[in-house]
Amino acid sequence: MSEELLRLSKRMSELGLCSRREADEWIAKGWVRVDGQVVSELGTKVYPSQKVTVERQAAAEQARRVTILINKPMGYVSGQAEDGYQPAVVLIKPENRWEEDSSPERFDRNQLRNLVPAGRLDIDSVGLLVLTQDGRVAKQLIGEHTNVDKEYLVRVEYTKPGRLPESDLQRLNHGLWMDGKPLLPAKVRWQNDDQLSFTLREGKKRQIRRMCEMVGLRVVGLKRVRIGRVKLGNLPEGQWRYLSPDERF
C-alpha cells in the first residue's frame, strides 16, 4: 500500500508535537527538520514514514507556555466578549491568583497572549474552566478524538408531579438524541435529593440543560468540578491558579 502525503503541520499535530498553528510558526522560523533537513516552507507535504524533529528553541518556547485553571463565576463568557459580557480571561491578574497556588510559575502579562479556552462553559454556569497557550493541551481537551471526561454537579427541579422515574434517569445515561445524532453514553446519578452528577465525554452547546429538558428537569445551577484527572478542588470562585508541572488531564 503506497503512503499518502500529509501536510507537515498536520503530521506534527498527529505526532503530538504541537498544534497545527504552532507547527506553522515553527516551520516559518526554520525550527523543523524532516529526515534531518530544515523545512521552512509552509504547506510542505511529507510521508508518515519520514522522521520529523524540532529544534531545541521550539521545545523551550513550548515549555514557557502556561495553562491556567479558573473557577469561572456566573456572568462571564468563556471566550470572546459578547453581548456586553466580559470574557473570563479578564479575571487573570495577580490579585486574583489563589494564594494556595503551589506552582513556581511567576505571573507575566505575556502569558495572556494567545491564551484560549480549551472548552466552553456557559455564561450561567460556574466552575472549572481551562485557558491555555499550549496547543497540545487544547487538542487533548477539545480535539475531535478527545477521551477526557468532564464532571458536573447539576441542581435540578422536576417540572412534573412526583419524582423523576428511574427509566428517565437511565435515558440520561444513554438513549437521548440531540441535533439528529445519538449522544455518547454518560454517567448520571443522584448526588442528593435535588442534585445530579453528570460525567460526559462530549460537550455540545448547552448539552446538559437540553438533556434535562428532555426528561422534564429544569436546571437551577450547573458547576463543572473536574476535567479528566484535574479537579476544581478548593479553588475559590473568581480566582485562578496555574496547572502545575506534575498535573495531567
VEXGUSE-293061 format. One record per residue (C-alpha): residue number from 1; residue in three letters; x, z, y. Coordinates in steps of 0.02 Angstrom, whole numbers. Example, Ala and Ser with C-alpha at 12.3 -4.5 7.8 and 13.67 -1.06 7.14 Angstrom:
REM residues 2
+------+------+--------+--------+--------+
: resi : resn :     xx :     zz :     yy :
+------+------+--------+--------+--------+
:    1 :  ALA :    615 :    390 :   -225 :
:    2 :  SER :    684 :    357 :    -53 :
+------+------+--------+--------+--------+
This chain:
REM residues 249
+------+------+--------+--------+--------+
: resi : resn :     xx :     zz :     yy :
+------+------+--------+--------+--------+
:    1 :  MET :      0 :      0 :      0 :
:    2 :  SER :     77 :    -51 :    166 :
:    3 :  GLU :     94 :     79 :    303 :
:    4 :  GLU :    -11 :     69 :    460 :
:    5 :  LEU :     69 :     79 :    632 :
:    6 :  LEU :     12 :    225 :    740 :
:    7 :  ARG :     37 :    264 :    923 :
:    8 :  LEU :    186 :    380 :    937 :
:    9 :  SER :     87 :    507 :   1040 :
:   10 :  LYS :    -50 :    512 :    906 :
:   11 :  ARG :     81 :    535 :    770 :
:   12 :  MET :    163 :    678 :    866 :
:   13 :  SER :     -7 :    763 :    883 :
:   14 :  GLU :    -40 :    740 :    696 :
:   15 :  LEU :    129 :    819 :    658 :
:   16 :  GLY :     79 :    970 :    763 :
:   17 :  LEU :    223 :    945 :    884 :
:   18 :  CYS :    112 :    943 :   1039 :
:   19 :  SER :    -46 :    869 :   1113 :
:   20 :  ARG :    -58 :    682 :   1149 :
:   21 :  ARG :    -46 :    714 :   1335 :
:   22 :  GLU :    113 :    817 :   1312 :
:   23 :  ALA :    182 :    682 :   1197 :
:   24 :  ASP :    162 :    551 :   1333 :
:   25 :  GLU :    251 :    665 :   1458 :
:   26 :  TRP :    395 :    695 :   1338 :
:   27 :  ILE :    411 :    510 :   1294 :
:   28 :  ALA :    419 :    465 :   1480 :
:   29 :  LYS :    557 :    596 :   1503 :
:   30 :  GLY :    659 :    525 :   1359 :
:   31 :  TRP :    640 :    683 :   1254 :
:   32 :  VAL :    576 :    597 :   1095 :
:   33 :  ARG :    677 :    511 :    960 :
:   34 :  VAL :    616 :    402 :    817 :
:   35 :  ASP :    741 :    387 :    674 :
:   36 :  GLY :    872 :    456 :    793 :
:   37 :  GLN :    840 :    329 :    933 :
:   38 :  VAL :    769 :    384 :   1102 :
:   39 :  VAL :    598 :    306 :   1134 :
:   40 :  SER :    542 :    311 :   1316 :
:   41 :  GLU :    408 :    177 :   1321 :
:   42 :  LEU :    228 :    237 :   1323 :
:   43 :  GLY :    116 :    156 :   1193 :
:   44 :  THR :    258 :    133 :   1067 :
:   45 :  LYS :    195 :    124 :    888 :
:   46 :  VAL :    280 :    197 :    734 :
:   47 :  TYR :    257 :    205 :    546 :
:   48 :  PRO :    210 :    375 :    472 :
:   49 :  SER :    368 :    371 :    366 :
:   50 :  GLN :    480 :    365 :    520 :
:   51 :  LYS :    563 :    528 :    573 :
:   52 :  VAL :    505 :    594 :    741 :
:   53 :  THR :    609 :    728 :    828 :
:   54 :  VAL :    604 :    804 :   1002 :
:   55 :  GLU :    746 :    862 :   1114 :
:   56 :  ARG :    778 :   1045 :   1147 :
:   57 :  GLN :    710 :   1031 :   1326 :
:   58 :  ALA :    538 :    991 :   1255 :
:   59 :  ALA :    537 :   1146 :   1145 :
:   60 :  ALA :    600 :   1252 :   1291 :
:   61 :  GLU :    463 :   1186 :   1406 :
:   62 :  GLN :    332 :   1217 :   1273 :
:   63 :  ALA :    394 :   1395 :   1247 :
:   64 :  ARG :    360 :   1431 :   1431 :
:   65 :  ARG :    178 :   1380 :   1415 :
:   66 :  VAL :     58 :   1525 :   1412 :
:   67 :  THR :   -107 :   1564 :   1328 :
:   68 :  ILE :   -219 :   1688 :   1416 :
:   69 :  LEU :   -367 :   1787 :   1346 :
:   70 :  ILE :   -501 :   1840 :   1469 :
:   71 :  ASN :   -659 :   1944 :   1447 :
:   72 :  LYS :   -772 :   1825 :   1544 :
:   73 :  PRO :   -910 :   1910 :   1643 :
:   74 :  MET :  -1081 :   1833 :   1672 :
:   75 :  GLY :  -1096 :   1709 :   1814 :
:   76 :  TYR :   -930 :   1620 :   1787 :
:   77 :  VAL :   -913 :   1448 :   1707 :
:   78 :  SER :   -779 :   1411 :   1577 :
:   79 :  GLY :   -705 :   1253 :   1654 :
:   80 :  GLN :   -730 :   1160 :   1817 :
:   81 :  ALA :   -830 :   1243 :   1957 :
:   82 :  GLU :  -1011 :   1185 :   1951 :
:   83 :  ASP :  -1172 :   1218 :   2050 :
:   84 :  GLY :  -1084 :   1342 :   2163 :
:   85 :  TYR :  -1020 :   1447 :   2017 :
:   86 :  GLN :   -836 :   1488 :   2005 :
:   87 :  PRO :   -728 :   1450 :   1852 :
:   88 :  ALA :   -660 :   1596 :   1752 :
:   89 :  VAL :   -482 :   1546 :   1798 :
:   90 :  VAL :   -506 :   1622 :   1973 :
:   91 :  LEU :   -502 :   1794 :   1889 :
:   92 :  ILE :   -324 :   1766 :   1829 :
:   93 :  LYS :   -224 :   1857 :   1960 :
:   94 :  PRO :   -103 :   2003 :   1947 :
:   95 :  GLU :   -229 :   2137 :   1999 :
:   96 :  ASN :   -348 :   2087 :   1857 :
:   97 :  ARG :   -215 :   2094 :   1720 :
:   98 :  TRP :   -260 :   2226 :   1591 :
:   99 :  GLU :   -143 :   2374 :   1613 :
:  100 :  GLU :   -129 :   2392 :   1424 :
:  101 :  ASP :    -66 :   2212 :   1401 :
:  102 :  SER :     89 :   2233 :   1291 :
:  103 :  SER :    156 :   2057 :   1320 :
:  104 :  PRO :    327 :   2049 :   1404 :
:  105 :  GLU :    269 :   1893 :   1499 :
:  106 :  ARG :    279 :   1904 :   1689 :
:  107 :  PHE :    141 :   1827 :   1793 :
:  108 :  ASP :    191 :   1671 :   1888 :
:  109 :  ARG :     75 :   1557 :   1987 :
:  110 :  ASN :    144 :   1407 :   1892 :
:  111 :  GLN :     52 :   1475 :   1740 :
:  112 :  LEU :   -112 :   1424 :   1823 :
:  113 :  ARG :    -61 :   1240 :   1821 :
:  114 :  ASN :   -140 :   1140 :   1680 :
:  115 :  LEU :   -223 :   1298 :   1615 :
:  116 :  VAL :   -377 :   1235 :   1522 :
:  117 :  PRO :   -515 :   1323 :   1424 :
:  118 :  ALA :   -498 :   1300 :   1236 :
:  119 :  GLY :   -684 :   1305 :   1200 :
:  120 :  ARG :   -828 :   1345 :   1316 :
:  121 :  LEU :   -931 :   1500 :   1346 :
:  122 :  ASP :  -1095 :   1476 :   1439 :
:  123 :  ILE :  -1120 :   1544 :   1614 :
:  124 :  ASP :  -1242 :   1676 :   1549 :
:  125 :  SER :  -1131 :   1726 :   1402 :
:  126 :  VAL :   -988 :   1852 :   1408 :
:  127 :  GLY :   -836 :   1894 :   1305 :
:  128 :  LEU :   -679 :   1813 :   1239 :
:  129 :  LEU :   -625 :   1652 :   1325 :
:  130 :  VAL :   -457 :   1569 :   1290 :
:  131 :  LEU :   -366 :   1474 :   1428 :
:  132 :  THR :   -205 :   1386 :   1379 :
:  133 :  GLN :    -67 :   1272 :   1441 :
:  134 :  ASP :    -17 :   1236 :   1260 :
:  135 :  GLY :    -91 :   1078 :   1185 :
:  136 :  ARG :    -60 :   1143 :   1009 :
:  137 :  VAL :   -173 :   1293 :   1041 :
:  138 :  ALA :   -310 :   1185 :   1117 :
:  139 :  LYS :   -304 :   1066 :    969 :
:  140 :  GLN :   -312 :   1212 :    845 :
:  141 :  LEU :   -465 :   1287 :    928 :
:  142 :  ILE :   -565 :   1135 :    983 :
:  143 :  GLY :   -495 :    988 :    884 :
:  144 :  GLU :   -623 :    897 :    777 :
:  145 :  HIS :   -546 :    967 :    617 :
:  146 :  THR :   -535 :   1148 :    676 :
:  147 :  ASN :   -564 :   1280 :    543 :
:  148 :  VAL :   -551 :   1428 :    662 :
:  149 :  ASP :   -713 :   1528 :    660 :
:  150 :  LYS :   -788 :   1620 :    808 :
:  151 :  GLU :   -891 :   1779 :    803 :
:  152 :  TYR :  -1029 :   1827 :    925 :
:  153 :  LEU :  -1140 :   1980 :    947 :
:  154 :  VAL :  -1314 :   1922 :    998 :
:  155 :  ARG :  -1452 :   2035 :   1063 :
:  156 :  VAL :  -1622 :   1959 :   1023 :
:  157 :  GLU :  -1809 :   1985 :   1041 :
:  158 :  TYR :  -1931 :   1916 :    912 :
:  159 :  THR :  -2069 :   1819 :   1001 :
:  160 :  LYS :  -2194 :   1830 :    857 :
:  161 :  PRO :  -2284 :   1980 :    782 :
:  162 :  GLY :  -2186 :   2090 :    660 :
:  163 :  ARG :  -2005 :   2061 :    611 :
:  164 :  LEU :  -1904 :   1905 :    580 :
:  165 :  PRO :  -1940 :   1852 :    399 :
:  166 :  GLU :  -1792 :   1854 :    279 :
:  167 :  SER :  -1821 :   1667 :    247 :
:  168 :  ASP :  -1788 :   1631 :    432 :
:  169 :  LEU :  -1629 :   1735 :    428 :
:  170 :  GLN :  -1574 :   1626 :    281 :
:  171 :  ARG :  -1612 :   1469 :    384 :
:  172 :  LEU :  -1499 :   1534 :    522 :
:  173 :  ASN :  -1361 :   1546 :    392 :
:  174 :  HIS :  -1390 :   1371 :    327 :
:  175 :  GLY :  -1528 :   1242 :    340 :
:  176 :  LEU :  -1556 :   1209 :    526 :
:  177 :  TRP :  -1531 :   1038 :    605 :
:  178 :  MET :  -1476 :   1003 :    784 :
:  179 :  ASP :  -1457 :    838 :    877 :
:  180 :  GLY :  -1506 :    744 :    719 :
:  181 :  LYS :  -1373 :    824 :    608 :
:  182 :  PRO :  -1370 :    973 :    490 :
:  183 :  LEU :  -1273 :   1121 :    559 :
:  184 :  LEU :  -1123 :   1184 :    461 :
:  185 :  PRO :  -1157 :   1345 :    363 :
:  186 :  ALA :  -1144 :   1501 :    473 :
:  187 :  LYS :  -1137 :   1687 :    435 :
:  188 :  VAL :  -1281 :   1776 :    520 :
:  189 :  ARG :  -1327 :   1957 :    483 :
:  190 :  TRP :  -1411 :   2102 :    570 :
:  191 :  GLN :  -1293 :   2224 :    657 :
:  192 :  ASN :  -1435 :   2341 :    707 :
:  193 :  ASP :  -1621 :   2328 :    749 :
:  194 :  ASP :  -1604 :   2206 :    892 :
:  195 :  GLN :  -1429 :   2132 :    872 :
:  196 :  LEU :  -1366 :   1993 :    758 :
:  197 :  SER :  -1186 :   1946 :    717 :
:  198 :  PHE :  -1157 :   1758 :    713 :
:  199 :  THR :   -997 :   1682 :    641 :
:  200 :  LEU :   -983 :   1495 :    672 :
:  201 :  ARG :   -857 :   1357 :    639 :
:  202 :  GLU :   -932 :   1237 :    768 :
:  203 :  GLY :   -986 :   1254 :    947 :
:  204 :  LYS :  -1122 :   1136 :   1002 :
:  205 :  LYS :  -1186 :   1164 :   1178 :
:  206 :  ARG :  -1295 :   1321 :   1183 :
:  207 :  GLN :  -1295 :   1317 :    993 :
:  208 :  ILE :  -1337 :   1499 :    959 :
:  209 :  ARG :  -1478 :   1505 :   1087 :
:  210 :  ARG :  -1552 :   1346 :   1015 :
:  211 :  MET :  -1536 :   1409 :    835 :
:  212 :  CYS :  -1626 :   1570 :    883 :
:  213 :  GLU :  -1767 :   1474 :    969 :
:  214 :  MET :  -1796 :   1376 :    809 :
:  215 :  VAL :  -1845 :   1537 :    717 :
:  216 :  GLY :  -1939 :   1622 :    859 :
:  217 :  LEU :  -1800 :   1731 :    928 :
:  218 :  ARG :  -1758 :   1743 :   1113 :
:  219 :  VAL :  -1578 :   1782 :   1158 :
:  220 :  VAL :  -1564 :   1927 :   1280 :
:  221 :  GLY :  -1374 :   1943 :   1278 :
:  222 :  LEU :  -1229 :   1850 :   1198 :
:  223 :  LYS :  -1049 :   1907 :   1184 :
:  224 :  ARG :   -904 :   1822 :   1094 :
:  225 :  VAL :   -797 :   1955 :   1011 :
:  226 :  ARG :   -673 :   1857 :    903 :
:  227 :  ILE :   -590 :   1687 :    888 :
:  228 :  GLY :   -502 :   1669 :    720 :
:  229 :  ARG :   -389 :   1821 :    700 :
:  230 :  VAL :   -387 :   1863 :    885 :
:  231 :  LYS :   -514 :   1995 :    939 :
:  232 :  LEU :   -582 :   2040 :   1110 :
:  233 :  GLY :   -549 :   2222 :   1068 :
:  234 :  ASN :   -546 :   2342 :   1216 :
:  235 :  LEU :   -507 :   2210 :   1348 :
:  236 :  PRO :   -617 :   2260 :   1496 :
:  237 :  GLU :   -742 :   2137 :   1570 :
:  238 :  GLY :   -665 :   2029 :   1707 :
:  239 :  GLN :   -487 :   2070 :   1651 :
:  240 :  TRP :   -360 :   1965 :   1557 :
:  241 :  ARG :   -204 :   1976 :   1451 :
:  242 :  TYR :    -76 :   1858 :   1375 :
:  243 :  LEU :    -84 :   1803 :   1194 :
:  244 :  SER :     67 :   1895 :   1127 :
:  245 :  PRO :    207 :   1801 :   1036 :
:  246 :  ASP :    158 :   1877 :    866 :
:  247 :  GLU :    -29 :   1838 :    878 :
:  248 :  ARG :   -102 :   1688 :    787 :
:  249 :  PHE :   -279 :   1622 :    790 :
+------+------+--------+--------+--------+
